[in-house]
């Protein structure tokens, strides 16, 4: 049987292993993708540490897959060999639970996660459920597409569902791997865009990304600075720091909304009294395959682009370590070519 190179987690909290495996065959309603690029995400730590509930090792991580279909399983009619595709975090759904019956596939009770429920994209080939596949637009490079299938869809999809209208004010907290895309999306969607980060050194970057104003959160309280600029209709929190997120609530306009897409590990202290003007706090769960498709199409149309650092598949450990140490500006991507 033909072989492929793959990077797997064999044991929790142990180094990745570069191994040779049989090229997998797609079962009914699954497709096989010849991987050209796969982004490296903080969420891959759930696999590296063995921390995801129900995870079975060994497992090939990776949920920012871009490549071409090279074989389809029985019953697949929407895809064919040669199609350029991407696969994100949402790795499939059951079609039968109540959320699925309502079309809320991202909330499927039995949802699969790419690179967690089944092997992901740290490999030369990956087999995935057909419903998890998104079409790549013409002209979008595979390495550029990878991050759009996670950080991209998370920020784009949350912004377009946050309720703000063009011309209203959106503030983005954090200008890192998610935030540098969120600032671009907010500006391209027609929002008055305020970027918020720690330190004055990020002001020039914020301007390059399209922000109309920048707030240094290491100075006066973030809420106070936001109010000085008229307040925000929406704050999109992309930095996983509970106290920093909570500090933005005071900067919301009455009936403004704080949307959290980062994942702090500590509780977030909020003065409930400040919510009585109609302010709200919500989270957002990235998106399904069609949302990823929309994200990539919008990105190509408007020129939104992730800033990436490329690594060879054999250097996955180095890419992961640099990402976890915040030494990548801004997204690490493994390329198989």
C-alpha beads as a LAMMPS data file, in Angstrom:
LAMMPS data file: protein, C-alpha beads

337 atoms
336 bonds

1 atom types
1 bond types

-500.0 500.0 xlo xhi
-500.0 500.0 ylo yhi
-500.0 500.0 zlo zhi

Masses

1 110.0

Atoms # bond

1 1 1 0.000 0.000 0.000
2 1 1 1.211 3.533 -0.809
3 1 1 2.697 5.492 2.085
4 1 1 2.589 9.099 3.266
5 1 1 4.504 11.233 5.726
6 1 1 2.564 12.443 8.759
7 1 1 3.196 14.161 12.082
8 1 1 1.343 12.592 14.983
9 1 1 0.872 12.951 18.720
10 1 1 1.599 9.525 20.134
11 1 1 1.696 10.435 23.823
12 1 1 0.330 13.466 25.673
13 1 1 2.905 16.219 26.340
14 1 1 5.546 14.390 24.301
15 1 1 7.257 15.720 21.164
16 1 1 5.504 15.228 17.843
17 1 1 6.571 12.188 15.834
18 1 1 7.255 12.252 12.105
19 1 1 6.025 8.881 10.881
20 1 1 5.210 6.975 7.721
21 1 1 1.636 5.733 7.399
22 1 1 -0.529 4.051 4.813
23 1 1 -2.385 6.594 2.718
24 1 1 -5.958 6.328 4.080
25 1 1 -8.975 5.424 1.967
26 1 1 -12.166 7.523 2.149
27 1 1 -15.256 5.690 3.366
28 1 1 -18.853 6.423 2.299
29 1 1 -19.604 10.179 2.382
30 1 1 -15.932 10.990 3.090
31 1 1 -13.306 12.466 0.759
32 1 1 -9.535 12.306 0.628
33 1 1 -7.591 15.557 0.401
34 1 1 -4.009 15.800 -0.816
35 1 1 -2.795 18.372 1.677
36 1 1 -0.820 21.325 0.317
37 1 1 -0.791 23.386 3.512
38 1 1 -2.082 23.188 7.072
39 1 1 -2.118 25.981 9.605
40 1 1 -0.827 25.518 13.149
41 1 1 -3.296 26.769 15.766
42 1 1 -3.300 27.265 19.543
43 1 1 -6.190 24.785 19.655
44 1 1 -3.764 22.079 18.495
45 1 1 -2.589 22.138 22.109
46 1 1 -5.742 20.167 22.970
47 1 1 -4.198 17.275 21.048
48 1 1 -0.557 17.857 22.004
49 1 1 -1.441 17.781 25.709
50 1 1 -4.078 15.062 25.399
51 1 1 -6.549 17.449 26.994
52 1 1 -9.531 17.205 24.642
53 1 1 -12.348 15.072 26.114
54 1 1 -12.563 11.679 24.450
55 1 1 -9.333 12.145 22.458
56 1 1 -7.804 8.879 21.260
57 1 1 -4.053 8.772 20.583
58 1 1 -2.158 8.502 18.356
59 1 1 -3.737 11.380 16.440
60 1 1 -2.596 13.588 13.550
61 1 1 -3.485 17.204 14.512
62 1 1 -4.385 20.050 12.192
63 1 1 -7.689 21.764 11.373
64 1 1 -6.612 24.428 8.868
65 1 1 -6.259 22.167 5.827
66 1 1 -5.919 23.426 2.251
67 1 1 -5.338 21.226 -0.766
68 1 1 -7.073 19.241 -3.506
69 1 1 -9.479 16.326 -3.377
70 1 1 -7.828 13.301 -4.903
71 1 1 -10.483 10.656 -4.175
72 1 1 -14.123 10.591 -3.068
73 1 1 -15.965 7.894 -1.170
74 1 1 -19.208 6.200 -2.088
75 1 1 -22.223 8.511 -2.118
76 1 1 -20.277 11.751 -2.598
77 1 1 -21.762 13.784 -5.439
78 1 1 -20.908 17.402 -4.568
79 1 1 -17.146 16.946 -4.904
80 1 1 -14.766 15.370 -7.385
81 1 1 -11.067 14.693 -7.724
82 1 1 -9.150 17.881 -8.518
83 1 1 -11.404 20.281 -6.590
84 1 1 -9.451 22.815 -4.505
85 1 1 -10.803 22.663 -0.970
86 1 1 -10.232 23.583 2.646
87 1 1 -11.282 22.009 5.940
88 1 1 -11.612 23.843 9.250
89 1 1 -12.279 23.074 12.924
90 1 1 -15.845 21.911 12.290
91 1 1 -15.194 18.407 11.006
92 1 1 -18.704 17.134 10.342
93 1 1 -22.168 16.824 11.814
94 1 1 -24.880 14.196 12.239
95 1 1 -27.760 15.913 10.340
96 1 1 -30.189 14.371 12.862
97 1 1 -29.961 16.203 16.220
98 1 1 -32.158 19.232 16.897
99 1 1 -29.488 21.870 16.077
100 1 1 -28.762 20.105 12.775
101 1 1 -32.453 19.911 11.935
102 1 1 -32.577 23.687 12.461
103 1 1 -29.540 24.191 10.226
104 1 1 -27.211 25.051 13.130
105 1 1 -24.545 22.583 12.081
106 1 1 -21.792 24.247 14.119
107 1 1 -23.844 23.422 17.232
108 1 1 -24.357 19.753 16.332
109 1 1 -24.626 17.622 19.462
110 1 1 -22.514 14.939 17.761
111 1 1 -20.132 17.259 15.932
112 1 1 -16.743 16.011 14.798
113 1 1 -13.592 18.100 15.139
114 1 1 -10.943 17.935 12.443
115 1 1 -7.651 16.717 13.849
116 1 1 -9.339 15.621 17.084
117 1 1 -12.228 13.260 16.261
118 1 1 -10.319 12.018 13.224
119 1 1 -6.864 12.659 11.792
120 1 1 -6.125 16.145 10.542
121 1 1 -3.783 17.977 8.216
122 1 1 -0.280 17.543 9.646
123 1 1 0.178 14.991 6.861
124 1 1 0.425 14.617 3.110
125 1 1 -3.149 13.270 2.911
126 1 1 -6.260 13.547 5.097
127 1 1 -9.679 11.905 4.877
128 1 1 -12.607 13.988 6.101
129 1 1 -16.434 13.961 5.999
130 1 1 -17.751 15.499 2.786
131 1 1 -19.889 18.020 4.706
132 1 1 -16.783 19.519 6.333
133 1 1 -15.260 20.610 3.012
134 1 1 -15.241 24.203 1.727
135 1 1 -14.379 25.309 -1.806
136 1 1 -11.233 27.437 -2.211
137 1 1 -11.645 30.493 -4.460
138 1 1 -9.478 30.837 -7.546
139 1 1 -6.291 32.719 -6.882
140 1 1 -6.124 31.954 -3.156
141 1 1 -2.821 30.289 -2.275
142 1 1 -3.104 27.193 -0.063
143 1 1 -0.771 28.596 2.608
144 1 1 -2.817 31.794 2.740
145 1 1 -6.073 29.831 2.888
146 1 1 -5.144 27.722 5.931
147 1 1 -5.487 30.423 8.618
148 1 1 -8.732 31.684 7.057
149 1 1 -10.294 28.307 7.902
150 1 1 -9.928 28.955 11.644
151 1 1 -8.873 32.454 12.707
152 1 1 -10.491 33.854 9.582
153 1 1 -13.905 32.232 9.830
154 1 1 -14.016 32.819 13.584
155 1 1 -13.515 36.573 13.282
156 1 1 -15.380 37.147 10.005
157 1 1 -18.395 35.086 11.012
158 1 1 -18.630 36.636 14.484
159 1 1 -18.466 40.163 13.067
160 1 1 -21.118 39.606 10.420
161 1 1 -23.434 38.155 13.081
162 1 1 -22.701 40.702 15.827
163 1 1 -25.486 43.084 14.821
164 1 1 -23.407 46.174 13.955
165 1 1 -24.279 48.134 10.827
166 1 1 -21.841 49.801 8.397
167 1 1 -20.687 53.117 9.828
168 1 1 -21.086 51.980 13.425
169 1 1 -18.078 51.466 15.672
170 1 1 -16.394 48.108 16.163
171 1 1 -13.448 47.784 18.539
172 1 1 -11.109 44.792 18.255
173 1 1 -9.265 43.808 21.419
174 1 1 -5.940 42.187 20.573
175 1 1 -3.904 42.417 17.371
176 1 1 -2.475 38.915 17.323
177 1 1 -3.243 35.824 15.269
178 1 1 -7.025 36.393 15.354
179 1 1 -6.996 40.129 15.888
180 1 1 -4.872 41.058 12.871
181 1 1 -7.555 39.461 10.694
182 1 1 -10.458 40.888 12.711
183 1 1 -9.200 44.456 12.236
184 1 1 -9.004 43.908 8.475
185 1 1 -12.489 42.386 8.301
186 1 1 -14.058 45.131 10.416
187 1 1 -12.586 47.867 8.243
188 1 1 -13.530 46.113 4.978
189 1 1 -17.105 45.580 6.241
190 1 1 -17.498 49.331 6.554
191 1 1 -17.297 49.672 10.334
192 1 1 -15.482 52.504 12.056
193 1 1 -12.695 50.311 13.379
194 1 1 -10.778 50.818 16.620
195 1 1 -7.878 48.459 17.371
196 1 1 -6.921 47.883 21.000
197 1 1 -3.613 46.428 22.159
198 1 1 -1.047 46.628 24.917
199 1 1 1.701 49.131 24.095
200 1 1 2.075 52.068 21.722
201 1 1 4.309 50.038 19.391
202 1 1 1.263 48.370 17.821
203 1 1 -0.268 51.635 16.596
204 1 1 1.469 51.576 13.201
205 1 1 0.500 47.941 12.604
206 1 1 -3.125 48.744 13.475
207 1 1 -3.104 51.542 10.905
208 1 1 -1.589 49.237 8.251
209 1 1 -4.360 46.712 8.906
210 1 1 -7.032 49.355 8.341
211 1 1 -7.907 50.604 11.832
212 1 1 -9.189 54.167 12.037
213 1 1 -7.956 54.604 15.621
214 1 1 -5.771 52.780 18.126
215 1 1 -6.053 52.450 21.913
216 1 1 -3.082 51.501 24.071
217 1 1 -4.689 49.479 26.876
218 1 1 -1.597 49.826 29.077
219 1 1 -2.501 53.491 29.603
220 1 1 -5.866 54.732 30.890
221 1 1 -8.646 52.146 31.404
222 1 1 -9.769 50.677 28.090
223 1 1 -13.434 51.494 28.717
224 1 1 -12.627 55.116 29.471
225 1 1 -10.570 55.448 26.297
226 1 1 -13.313 53.850 24.214
227 1 1 -15.905 56.252 25.612
228 1 1 -13.615 59.170 24.770
229 1 1 -13.883 58.047 21.150
230 1 1 -17.674 57.861 21.361
231 1 1 -18.079 54.291 22.618
232 1 1 -18.324 51.025 20.701
233 1 1 -21.384 49.347 19.268
234 1 1 -19.474 46.060 19.288
235 1 1 -16.259 44.941 20.959
236 1 1 -14.720 41.791 19.497
237 1 1 -12.394 40.219 22.055
238 1 1 -9.630 38.206 20.389
239 1 1 -7.104 38.339 23.258
240 1 1 -7.537 35.558 25.879
241 1 1 -7.107 37.696 28.977
242 1 1 -10.161 37.882 31.247
243 1 1 -9.396 41.190 32.937
244 1 1 -8.633 42.912 29.635
245 1 1 -11.876 41.642 28.117
246 1 1 -13.926 42.715 31.143
247 1 1 -12.399 46.209 31.003
248 1 1 -13.984 46.849 27.606
249 1 1 -17.573 46.527 28.885
250 1 1 -17.484 50.092 30.209
251 1 1 -16.550 51.241 26.699
252 1 1 -19.706 49.878 25.086
253 1 1 -22.558 52.157 24.098
254 1 1 -25.941 51.459 25.682
255 1 1 -27.181 48.221 24.057
256 1 1 -23.681 47.566 22.771
257 1 1 -22.393 44.001 22.589
258 1 1 -19.180 42.344 23.723
259 1 1 -18.445 39.311 21.522
260 1 1 -15.812 36.915 22.862
261 1 1 -13.950 34.592 20.491
262 1 1 -10.826 34.138 22.615
263 1 1 -10.738 31.461 25.326
264 1 1 -9.475 32.757 28.690
265 1 1 -8.703 30.097 31.284
266 1 1 -9.838 32.268 34.206
267 1 1 -13.320 33.643 35.064
268 1 1 -14.176 37.079 33.725
269 1 1 -15.213 39.627 36.387
270 1 1 -18.047 41.836 35.153
271 1 1 -19.987 44.562 36.944
272 1 1 -23.539 43.395 36.255
273 1 1 -24.914 46.876 36.985
274 1 1 -23.188 48.119 33.814
275 1 1 -25.274 45.653 31.777
276 1 1 -28.579 47.188 32.804
277 1 1 -28.388 49.750 29.993
278 1 1 -28.984 46.873 27.600
279 1 1 -25.372 45.876 27.052
280 1 1 -24.793 42.188 26.355
281 1 1 -21.984 39.651 26.353
282 1 1 -21.901 36.744 23.912
283 1 1 -19.534 34.169 22.459
284 1 1 -19.208 32.892 18.903
285 1 1 -18.242 29.375 17.689
286 1 1 -16.317 29.882 14.396
287 1 1 -18.458 28.340 11.615
288 1 1 -19.324 25.422 9.370
289 1 1 -17.932 24.716 5.905
290 1 1 -20.173 27.186 4.081
291 1 1 -19.120 29.908 6.537
292 1 1 -15.477 29.118 5.751
293 1 1 -16.311 29.388 2.066
294 1 1 -17.923 32.792 2.607
295 1 1 -14.896 33.906 4.618
296 1 1 -12.434 33.000 1.890
297 1 1 -14.534 34.570 -0.859
298 1 1 -14.864 37.825 1.097
299 1 1 -11.130 37.796 1.827
300 1 1 -10.223 37.466 -1.849
301 1 1 -12.795 40.081 -2.861
302 1 1 -11.583 42.695 -0.369
303 1 1 -7.887 41.860 -0.058
304 1 1 -7.932 40.573 3.532
305 1 1 -4.872 38.393 4.069
306 1 1 -3.328 36.530 6.974
307 1 1 0.331 37.192 7.668
308 1 1 1.968 33.780 7.721
309 1 1 5.295 32.112 8.428
310 1 1 5.820 28.875 6.496
311 1 1 7.422 25.677 7.797
312 1 1 8.108 22.277 6.244
313 1 1 6.002 19.373 7.504
314 1 1 9.102 17.879 9.136
315 1 1 9.482 21.086 11.167
316 1 1 6.018 20.848 12.765
317 1 1 7.488 20.733 16.277
318 1 1 9.391 23.960 15.691
319 1 1 6.320 25.634 14.187
320 1 1 4.146 24.560 17.115
321 1 1 6.707 25.701 19.702
322 1 1 7.129 29.131 18.098
323 1 1 3.367 29.526 17.892
324 1 1 2.872 28.612 21.557
325 1 1 5.632 31.057 22.559
326 1 1 3.984 33.842 20.499
327 1 1 7.081 34.138 18.333
328 1 1 5.207 33.744 15.025
329 1 1 3.842 36.875 13.347
330 1 1 1.047 35.932 12.985
331 1 1 0.128 32.439 11.789
332 1 1 2.369 29.397 11.333
333 1 1 1.593 27.203 8.325
334 1 1 3.001 23.792 7.393
335 1 1 3.532 23.251 3.669
336 1 1 3.936 19.799 2.158
337 1 1 5.315 20.801 -1.229

Bonds

1 1 1 2
2 1 2 3
3 1 3 4
4 1 4 5
5 1 5 6
6 1 6 7
7 1 7 8
8 1 8 9
9 1 9 10
10 1 10 11
11 1 11 12
12 1 12 13
13 1 13 14
14 1 14 15
15 1 15 16
16 1 16 17
17 1 17 18
18 1 18 19
19 1 19 20
20 1 20 21
21 1 21 22
22 1 22 23
23 1 23 24
24 1 24 25
25 1 25 26
26 1 26 27
27 1 27 28
28 1 28 29
29 1 29 30
30 1 30 31
31 1 31 32
32 1 32 33
33 1 33 34
34 1 34 35
35 1 35 36
36 1 36 37
37 1 37 38
38 1 38 39
39 1 39 40
40 1 40 41
41 1 41 42
42 1 42 43
43 1 43 44
44 1 44 45
45 1 45 46
46 1 46 47
47 1 47 48
48 1 48 49
49 1 49 50
50 1 50 51
51 1 51 52
52 1 52 53
53 1 53 54
54 1 54 55
55 1 55 56
56 1 56 57
57 1 57 58
58 1 58 59
59 1 59 60
60 1 60 61
61 1 61 62
62 1 62 63
63 1 63 64
64 1 64 65
65 1 65 66
66 1 66 67
67 1 67 68
68 1 68 69
69 1 69 70
70 1 70 71
71 1 71 72
72 1 72 73
73 1 73 74
74 1 74 75
75 1 75 76
76 1 76 77
77 1 77 78
78 1 78 79
79 1 79 80
80 1 80 81
81 1 81 82
82 1 82 83
83 1 83 84
84 1 84 85
85 1 85 86
86 1 86 87
87 1 87 88
88 1 88 89
89 1 89 90
90 1 90 91
91 1 91 92
92 1 92 93
93 1 93 94
94 1 94 95
95 1 95 96
96 1 96 97
97 1 97 98
98 1 98 99
99 1 99 100
100 1 100 101
101 1 101 102
102 1 102 103
103 1 103 104
104 1 104 105
105 1 105 106
106 1 106 107
107 1 107 108
108 1 108 109
109 1 109 110
110 1 110 111
111 1 111 112
112 1 112 113
113 1 113 114
114 1 114 115
115 1 115 116
116 1 116 117
117 1 117 118
118 1 118 119
119 1 119 120
120 1 120 121
121 1 121 122
122 1 122 123
123 1 123 124
124 1 124 125
125 1 125 126
126 1 126 127
127 1 127 128
128 1 128 129
129 1 129 130
130 1 130 131
131 1 131 132
132 1 132 133
133 1 133 134
134 1 134 135
135 1 135 136
136 1 136 137
137 1 137 138
138 1 138 139
139 1 139 140
140 1 140 141
141 1 141 142
142 1 142 143
143 1 143 144
144 1 144 145
145 1 145 146
146 1 146 147
147 1 147 148
148 1 148 149
149 1 149 150
150 1 150 151
151 1 151 152
152 1 152 153
153 1 153 154
154 1 154 155
155 1 155 156
156 1 156 157
157 1 157 158
158 1 158 159
159 1 159 160
160 1 160 161
161 1 161 162
162 1 162 163
163 1 163 164
164 1 164 165
165 1 165 166
166 1 166 167
167 1 167 168
168 1 168 169
169 1 169 170
170 1 170 171
171 1 171 172
172 1 172 173
173 1 173 174
174 1 174 175
175 1 175 176
176 1 176 177
177 1 177 178
178 1 178 179
179 1 179 180
180 1 180 181
181 1 181 182
182 1 182 183
183 1 183 184
184 1 184 185
185 1 185 186
186 1 186 187
187 1 187 188
188 1 188 189
189 1 189 190
190 1 190 191
191 1 191 192
192 1 192 193
193 1 193 194
194 1 194 195
195 1 195 196
196 1 196 197
197 1 197 198
198 1 198 199
199 1 199 200
200 1 200 201
201 1 201 202
202 1 202 203
203 1 203 204
204 1 204 205
205 1 205 206
206 1 206 207
207 1 207 208
208 1 208 209
209 1 209 210
210 1 210 211
211 1 211 212
212 1 212 213
213 1 213 214
214 1 214 215
215 1 215 216
216 1 216 217
217 1 217 218
218 1 218 219
219 1 219 220
220 1 220 221
221 1 221 222
222 1 222 223
223 1 223 224
224 1 224 225
225 1 225 226
226 1 226 227
227 1 227 228
228 1 228 229
229 1 229 230
230 1 230 231
231 1 231 232
232 1 232 233
233 1 233 234
234 1 234 235
235 1 235 236
236 1 236 237
237 1 237 238
238 1 238 239
239 1 239 240
240 1 240 241
241 1 241 242
242 1 242 243
243 1 243 244
244 1 244 245
245 1 245 246
246 1 246 247
247 1 247 248
248 1 248 249
249 1 249 250
250 1 250 251
251 1 251 252
252 1 252 253
253 1 253 254
254 1 254 255
255 1 255 256
256 1 256 257
257 1 257 258
258 1 258 259
259 1 259 260
260 1 260 261
261 1 261 262
262 1 262 263
263 1 263 264
264 1 264 265
265 1 265 266
266 1 266 267
267 1 267 268
268 1 268 269
269 1 269 270
270 1 270 271
271 1 271 272
272 1 272 273
273 1 273 274
274 1 274 275
275 1 275 276
276 1 276 277
277 1 277 278
278 1 278 279
279 1 279 280
280 1 280 281
281 1 281 282
282 1 282 283
283 1 283 284
284 1 284 285
285 1 285 286
286 1 286 287
287 1 287 288
288 1 288 289
289 1 289 290
290 1 290 291
291 1 291 292
292 1 292 293
293 1 293 294
294 1 294 295
295 1 295 296
296 1 296 297
297 1 297 298
298 1 298 299
299 1 299 300
300 1 300 301
301 1 301 302
302 1 302 303
303 1 303 304
304 1 304 305
305 1 305 306
306 1 306 307
307 1 307 308
308 1 308 309
309 1 309 310
310 1 310 311
311 1 311 312
312 1 312 313
313 1 313 314
314 1 314 315
315 1 315 316
316 1 316 317
317 1 317 318
318 1 318 319
319 1 319 320
320 1 320 321
321 1 321 322
322 1 322 323
323 1 323 324
324 1 324 325
325 1 325 326
326 1 326 327
327 1 327 328
328 1 328 329
329 1 329 330
330 1 330 331
331 1 331 332
332 1 332 333
333 1 333 334
334 1 334 335
335 1 335 336
336 1 336 337
